[in-house]
Every structure is written in C-alpha cells, then in structure tokens.
Amino acid sequence: MEKMMGCAVVAFGLMVLVLNATASLPNDITCADAVKALLPCKSFLVGTGPVTAPPSSDCCQGAQSVLKEANTPETLRALCVCFKDAAKKLGVNPDRAGSIPKFCDMKVPVPIDPNVDCTK
C-alpha cells in the first residue's frame, strides 16, 4: 500500500511537471519563427554606409512581435544565440542592427552587439 501511494505521488508530480512545461511552450518563440519575423529587416540590416533612413514598418512590426513573444529569460538567451549566428551568416551590419530599437521605438533587454555574452 505504501509503495503504491509513493508511485501515485511520483506519477502526479511528473504529470504536474509535464503540464507546466507544455503550458509554457505556446508563449515561446523559436529561432526559426524569430528569424522569419525579421525577414523584412534583411535589406536594412545588410546595408552599407551610415544609417540615415529608418527600416520599413514591416521590419519594426516584426521586431516588436519577436520582443513581445520573447518573454522568458531562457527564450531571450536562446534568441540571443540565434541572432548572433544568423547575423554572422547573413553579414549583418552591427551598427544597423543596433539602430533598430531606436527607429522602432523599442526597449530591448539584451544589448544588440555581436560581442554580447548570451549566457548572462
């Protein structure tokens, strides 16, 4: 009887953990979804020269959408790594990337810098 009660408690605990984990998944944005949302920013991000014109409104909407969906520290860290990798592959101009929060009126919790430590 005691062994059966212990198994029931463990099973209930596992069920709670699984439900908590799956309940938080819909709010997390994946790397692929985030990069897709920022595709309208590509021409702005890989441009050359000084930044004089703002990115498109579609770019700002995509960036704001990603920021809104990146609502946990774990998601922010994962997206930080994702964006650093994508920026290297696409040849993103760091100055242009860093100007998006200003142009799009956003407060970004992670510095937009190719040398940022994503683990912090």
Contacts in CASP RR format, 6 or more apart in sequence:
PFRMAT RR
TARGET T0000
AUTHOR 0000-0000-0000
METHOD contacts of the structure
MODEL  1
MEKMMGCAVVAFGLMVLVLNATASLPNDITCADAVKALLPCKSFLVGTGP
VTAPPSSDCCQGAQSVLKEANTPETLRALCVCFKDAAKKLGVNPDRAGSI
PKFCDMKVPVPIDPNVDCTK
24 72 0 8 1.000
27 69 0 8 1.000
27 71 0 8 1.000
27 72 0 8 1.000
28 69 0 8 1.000
28 71 0 8 1.000
28 72 0 8 1.000
28 74 0 8 1.000
28 75 0 8 1.000
29 37 0 8 1.000
29 66 0 8 1.000
29 69 0 8 1.000
29 70 0 8 1.000
29 75 0 8 1.000
29 79 0 8 1.000
31 78 0 8 1.000
31 79 0 8 1.000
31 82 0 8 1.000
31 86 0 8 1.000
33 69 0 8 1.000
34 66 0 8 1.000
34 69 0 8 1.000
34 70 0 8 1.000
34 79 0 8 1.000
34 82 0 8 1.000
34 83 0 8 1.000
35 82 0 8 1.000
35 83 0 8 1.000
35 86 0 8 1.000
37 62 0 8 1.000
37 63 0 8 1.000
37 65 0 8 1.000
37 66 0 8 1.000
38 59 0 8 1.000
38 62 0 8 1.000
38 63 0 8 1.000
38 66 0 8 1.000
40 55 0 8 1.000
40 56 0 8 1.000
40 58 0 8 1.000
40 59 0 8 1.000
40 61 0 8 1.000
40 62 0 8 1.000
41 55 0 8 1.000
41 56 0 8 1.000
41 59 0 8 1.000
41 62 0 8 1.000
41 63 0 8 1.000
41 100 0 8 1.000
42 90 0 8 1.000
44 55 0 8 1.000
44 56 0 8 1.000
44 59 0 8 1.000
44 96 0 8 1.000
44 100 0 8 1.000
45 87 0 8 1.000
45 90 0 8 1.000
45 92 0 8 1.000
45 93 0 8 1.000
45 96 0 8 1.000
45 97 0 8 1.000
45 100 0 8 1.000
46 90 0 8 1.000
46 91 0 8 1.000
46 92 0 8 1.000
46 93 0 8 1.000
46 96 0 8 1.000
47 93 0 8 1.000
47 96 0 8 1.000
48 93 0 8 1.000
49 93 0 8 1.000
51 95 0 8 1.000
51 96 0 8 1.000
51 99 0 8 1.000
54 60 0 8 1.000
54 103 0 8 1.000
54 104 0 8 1.000
55 100 0 8 1.000
55 103 0 8 1.000
55 104 0 8 1.000
59 100 0 8 1.000
59 104 0 8 1.000
60 100 0 8 1.000
60 103 0 8 1.000
60 104 0 8 1.000
60 105 0 8 1.000
60 106 0 8 1.000
63 100 0 8 1.000
63 101 0 8 1.000
63 104 0 8 1.000
63 106 0 8 1.000
64 104 0 8 1.000
64 106 0 8 1.000
66 79 0 8 1.000
67 106 0 8 1.000
67 108 0 8 1.000
69 75 0 8 1.000
70 76 0 8 1.000
70 79 0 8 1.000
76 109 0 8 1.000
76 110 0 8 1.000
77 118 0 8 1.000
77 119 0 8 1.000
80 110 0 8 1.000
80 116 0 8 1.000
80 118 0 8 1.000
81 118 0 8 1.000
84 114 0 8 1.000
84 116 0 8 1.000
84 118 0 8 1.000
86 92 0 8 1.000
87 94 0 8 1.000
87 97 0 8 1.000
87 114 0 8 1.000
88 114 0 8 1.000
94 112 0 8 1.000
94 113 0 8 1.000
94 114 0 8 1.000
97 112 0 8 1.000
98 112 0 8 1.000
98 113 0 8 1.000
100 106 0 8 1.000
100 112 0 8 1.000
101 107 0 8 1.000
101 108 0 8 1.000
101 112 0 8 1.000
110 116 0 8 1.000
110 118 0 8 1.000
END
